[in-house]
Amino acid sequence: MPKRKMKTHKATVKRIKVTKTGKLMRLRTNARHKLAKKSSKRKRRNEKLVLVAKPDRKRIKRLIAPALNIGR
């Protein structure tokens, strides 16, 4: 019996960007609502992308691998 094809987790693909070197980047949290109470400095910092945490990388790569043809 043939192995089932791995399916891409579409929600993860929409949230994660992969750099040319293969690093996984994500948006920071706390940048969507209740912005009036947050300082401008904090709001600017939250606009930027950050690296995905090391313990999460393997799991996220497995979720998005079929869409990007990585991890084979």
Sequence and secondary structure as in RCSB ss.txt:
>XXXX:A:sequence
MPKRKMKTHKATVKRIKVTKTGKLMRLRTNARHKLAKKSSKRKRRNEKLVLVAKPDRKRIKRLIAPALNIGR
>XXXX:A:secstr
         HHHHHHEEE TT  EEEE SS SS  TTS HHHHHHHHSEEE  HHHHHHHHHHHHHHHT   
